Each structure stands twice: as C-alpha cells, then as structure tokens.
C-alpha cells in the first residue's frame, strides 16, 4: 500500500497493482477500447482489459521488436526481429496477414489514418464504392486440405470473418502503416496490407534550407529510433542516431561530422494529395492479392490430392509389371489388358493380379481414391479457384478503367500498359481454368470407365454374375490404356513443367485470327499449363503494382533536419535507446480553410531524454520541441522562427526512465531515484507537466549543420521540482515502458519486481482517495 504525508503528492489514483509473469518490454493501449497489449521479454503478446482480465496470449515464435494498433483498434501490428510485420485480430489474436517488408529488425511502427474526415465529412472527401459486391458473391476462402480440422493448417476457417474485414477497406478511413528498421529503411503500407513505398535514410539528400548557398548533407551509420506520421499524412518525423556530414566535405574531413541524435522531416504530402486515388488502387490491389493467395492455395491443395491419388494407383498397378517379368513375358501391362479386352485367354500374370493381388475390393478402393480426388479437384475449382479468377478479372477491369484516367492516376504510377497486360493475363487464366476442367472431367470419366471394366473382368474370372455392374465403354478403355495408363495428364496442369503442351495447328491459327478482333495478344497461352499461367499472371501483377510503389517512393523527399544532441563517438555503430515520444495536437488557431489545404492543421511535439553520457553540455535533461514541421512555412529566415524548444532539468537525485506525450499538450515523465543500490530497490515517481505552461524559446535556424540546436538553450534550462509539479510517488523502482492511454486517461507503470501498476490520470486532486 502507498502512504503519503500530504494529499498534494497523490494526484493519481492507483487503480490496480497486479503481478506480471515476465518483465514487459513493450506496452501500448488500444486507441478506441480499454485494452492493453504487452510484449514480454520472451516475446509473448498479452492482451488485457482495463480490469486486468487477460483475453489472450500468443507467441509468434520470433523476437518481437515493436508494436502498434490500427487506428480503429480492431487489429494490432507486430514488428519482428527478422523484418516481418504480422497483423493480428484484436478479438482472438489470430494472425490475419504477414508482410515481409524488411530484412532486419523492425524497431518502430506507426499507424495513422487521415484525420481530415474528423473535421468535415462533406468537404473535399470523395468516397469510393467497391462495386464488386454488386456482381459477385463474397470472395472465396482459401481451401482446406481434406481430413484436417480448421486451424490445423495455415488456411482460414470458413466461419472466420476477421480476415475479410481486415481486407475490406471500403468502409475504412484512408490509413497508412509506417515501419522503420534498424538499418534505416522505412516502409509504407496502405491499410497495413498494400505496400506503397520504401525509402532509406542513408540515401536521402538532406537539404540545409537556411544556408546562404544551396547545400545538402547525408546520414551515415544511422539507426532509426522512432517514426511518426502526421495526422494529415503530409509529414513524417524520423528520430534517428547517426553521423551527419556535408555532401561537399572532402573525405579527409568527413570524420568531423556530427554524430548524435537527429530529427528528420520528410514530405509525404503525396498521401494527402492523392488519398482518393491511392484508396481506390489499394482497395483493388489488396483484394487481388488475397485472391491470388486463394488460387495459390487451391493449386497446392489440388496438386497434393491428385498426387496422392496417383501414388495409390501406381502402388497397386505397378505390381502387374513385376508379375509379367516373373512369368518370363516381354509384354507391357497395356498389351496384356488389351488382349483381355479383345477376348483372348487371360494370361497367368493378369489372372494372378486381378484375382489375388488387386481383387474386387482393391479395385473399388483405388476407384474411390482416384475418382474421389477428381471430384474434390472439381469442387476446389468451382468453389475456390474459378470464383477467385473471375473476381480478379473484374477487379483488374476496374483498375484498367482507372489507369485510363491519366490526369488522376498517372501521377501515382498506375501504368496503363502494365495494367492492360495484367488484365489480359487474368483473362487467359480463366480460359486455362475452363481448359483444365475439360481435361480433368475427361480423365476422371476414363478412369471410372476403366475401373468398371476391371470389376467386370474380375467378376467373370471369379465366375460371378456381373449384371448389376455399371456398363463400360470398350473404346474408352482402349484410349485409357493408350494415353492415360502410364501418363498423368492432370499433374502438369497443377505444377510448373518444362514440357510445353502442343496445341493443334487449326486451333492455334484461330486464336491468332482473334487478335484482330480484340482477342488475346499472347497466343502462346495454349502451350502453357494452368500453373504456368498462374505464375505469369502473378508476375504481371507484381510488375504493374511495382510502378505505384516506385513512383510514391520517389516522391517522398527529406525537407529538413534538426540536429538535437551529440552522442559519444564510440557509439557510432550502435543503436542508441533513449526515451522518445512524438505526437501531434490540433492547432486551436487553425481555420477550416487552412485545415483543408493541409497546412498547420496540427502542431508536432517531440520529446526526448538527453542521456547522461551525452557529449553535450545539456546531459540528463528532457528536451521538448514543437512546430518543427512548420519551420519551413515562410520563405525568409527572419520569418521562419516558428521552431520552439525547451529544456527541462530532471530533479536532483532522479533520472528519466521513460516519457510519453499525453493529450492537450501534456507530458508524462517516469523518474527513478538515482541513488538506489540496485534496480529492484529504491523509489520512483510519475510526473505530469503541462507543455503549454513551459517557457518555450524560439530556435534560430542556422544554415550550418555543425551546430547542435539545443545547445542554444543550455543557459535557459527550466528546472523541474517535485513540489511544484503534479507528482505521484511510487514505492518501487520502475522500468520502461510507460504506457499512457489517452482515450481512457490511464497510465500503466511496470515495477522492477514484475508488477504492473495502473493509474488514473484524468481526475481532480480533490476527488483522490487512497483506495489502493
């Protein structure tokens, strides 16, 4: 229990004090619900309600390095050490999507949605309707392997609608998932599922906008700490550590660059300017990618089913070849069966095979396996593969129409030629599906006829009546023995094969003639199998969707750099971990008209701890800057004085463990006593500081990068005092992270003794009680 001498030091009510099984390294509150997602040191994800009821626990099997919520709180993004980003359903933790956007650990995730609709839904916000549901039933699911229960494989359960809800972006606000890795790469995904851009901070040409002469600089040995998109999606703030050098500096002087923590501002206004176009393209492309996975899984399931059926057939009928050799005959099984079909006397090996080795039960069993597999393949095609291919064709037609609107969609890289080619490939795939179904139907029919004939033969050899057997066609038996007995005509359609199918010349000539009437320009599709056609279609889609990805990537440029504080040169190649928080607050002075032109709709606040081992003269301070993304709004240096900052000196005897910007311009600080003998002993406190009340100082921008901007404030440091601020003492030593939930007004603190303490932040001090 906490006891304090005066009510003034009890401004926050302790709601819960609960044990945790393992130390927590990441924690984030859901933006819409009273849910807290936590990541343990052994990389398990725990989801708790506000009352600390655990909803689920999942273990991705790899080290988790970052985490964030989708803006509507319905999904959670998890960054992994191998560069994978996985999306999970908030209801049950189920994996919804996995994207391999990076090659190294994803150290920062930020998911923002377009904030403009909050202001006015009716102004400059055209909605987009996905017309697919008008003409098609719901999209098919990924098929399951027969004999497996839902969840035994990676396939989706038919009763689970969470994956479809994630992909259905028609009713979502336009949103962007931004991810940064430890090697400096930053990736962007629309709705978290459609990659739309990638940059690397090492390749950025960073301008020095206030220099008397145009100059640029670059970062080297840089590592990202934090990425944060603005609410209007027009700016990206990147916090990173590395060495900043002038491009013009000679190689001998490059070692004199500024190594420390820097803040970059990237122009991502393409997301705001073209959000409606990007929404439409992402809606179609992400659904197409889902349907491609349905086709891929369908082909995989069909290939395995048919391969297993053919293995059973070969396993039974290959013994006939051994019996023929054992009896000293040089004929083939086909010749022996043809002899039997022609009415000749049954040879000893055939008699032994049919009566003893195979038998009536064996024929029925093999027939059930082979014909059953054929029916299952037809079921997969009709219920999964063909509907998916049809919807892909429709969606590609929609994209084809958009690509012809050059004034709107050429600017985001929607290339008409590439889209036309991909549309044709989707049409050819549909033709190949119909072709495969004809081949499959014929093969299954001939297998069934052959097995019926074998049953009749076995009945006659056993001198049993065969009147009740299904009739068989002798001509089909001959065709089967000649073309199908030792050849598999279905397997090549389902697997990539180097052997081309040779169409008859008459059919090929007719296809070529159709080109003049709007037919497929690629006439060689008759020589390809279904699997090969699918591979070509997928390749054409990747090429078509790569153009928007490349185009958007080129349009995101670095506009400004803010050197913050120096770091020891010994840490040049080491990622520096310091408490950092970036957020955006609405500018109360902003008018609707300026908001709709995406100018000054929000004010950026950047808070960070300056580490004690910093080579700067302002060590062990908290830095807060604001209006960094507005510092280039005016044309002249004299007028561009909007960048402001303040330095807060941590109270004597304490050091900052973590910090978080809170709503209405507040900053929450988590402080530990510096005099404790061990991590687990000692005390700590949580403090809220009102940023608007702080003495912010305008920072003159210099054209020379060899200047740490915050050093200008070392003579005007504001000293924080426990007796003057809103402080709550905590009778434990605490550790990062500090999880602050703005929607509920709560903060979760993790004590070093594996305990979680949840405090209520939004309440009047007069109403506080010692109810802990």
Secondary structure, 3 states (H helix, E strand, C coil): CCCCCCHHHECCEEEEEEECCCCEEEEEECCCCCEEEEEECCCEEEEEECCCCEEEEEECCCCEEEEEECCCCCEEEEEECCCEEEEEECCCCCEEEEEECCCCCEEEEEEEECCHHHHCCCCCCCCCCCCHHHHCCCCCCCCCCCCCCCCCCCCCCCCCCHHHHHHCCCCCCCEEEEEEECCCEEEEEECCCEEEEEEEHHHCCEECCCCCCCCEEEEEEEEEEEEEECCCCCEEEEEEEEEEEECCCCHHHHHHCEEEEEEEEEECHHHHHCHHHHHHHHHHHHHHHHHHHHHHHHHHHHHHHHHHHHHHHHHHHHHHHHHHHHCCCCCCHHHHHHHHHCCCCCCHHHHHHHHHHHHHHHHHHHHHHHHHHHHHHHHHHHHHHHHHHHHHHHHHHHHHHHHCCHHHHHHHCCCHHHHHHHHHHHHHHHHHHHHHHHHHHHHHHHHHHHHHHHHHHHHHHCCCCCCCCCCCCHHHHHHHHHHHCCCCCCHHHHCCCCCCCCCCHHHHHHHHHHHHHCCCCCHHHHHCCHHHHHHHHHHHHHHHHHHHHHHHHHHCEEEEEEEEEECCHHHCCCCCCCCEEEEEEECCCCCHHHHHCCCCCEEEEEEEEECCCCCCCCCCEEEEEECHHHCCCCCCCCCCCCCEEEEEECCCCEEEEEEEEEHHHEEEEEEEECCCCCCCCCCEEEEEEEHHHCCCEECCCCCCCCCCHHHHHCCCCEECCHHHCEEEEECCCEEEEEEEECCCCEEEEEECCCEEEEEECCCCHHHCCCCC
